[in-house]
Amino acid sequence: MQSAKRESKVVALLVAALFAGTVSAQYVYPAKGQSPDKQKKDEGECHTWAVGQTKYDPTNPPKQAAAPPPPATASGSTPGAGARGAARGAVAGEILTGDASSGAAVGAVAARGASRRQNAAAAQQQKSAATQQDQAGMAAYQKARAACLEGRGYTVK
């Protein structure tokens, strides 16, 4: 019995230590005079309960499934962007200046630049969506953890 009690205290301490840094935005006050040992045990149990409710564990956040990156050349542009730009530029150059070759060169450069910018914007958008998803998981976890602790007589801010 004594070793089981000690083991549960050690587990509670480890769990509390693991997520103490990640849940630093929450402060827990023992409003009903709970002892430090009781508070650590309750915090460990509420952590486990909150993870079960939200499927989010701040000590082991889910790996974001990355969408496959768009195919890109060594320069970061989409394959074929230069050729398509050259074709458009050749047509425009022939119409505007009568020089299709310089129009093709300008069109190729412009299309590759636009392609690189689009690929970078798509990657940034994906990263932003992953960050938002992680923040939503953390917010749900903190809300569930606070509900558990408040139910056990703590004040959580």
Buried (B, 14 or more C-beta within 10 A) or exposed (E): EEEEEEEEBEBBBEBBEBBEEBBEEEEBEBEEEBEEEBBBBBBBBBBBBBBEBBEBBBBEBEEEEEEEEEEBBEEBBBEEBBBBBBBBBBBBBBEEEEEBEEBBBBBBBBBBBBBBEBBEEEBEEBEEEBEEBBEEBBEBBBBBBBBBBBEBEBEBE
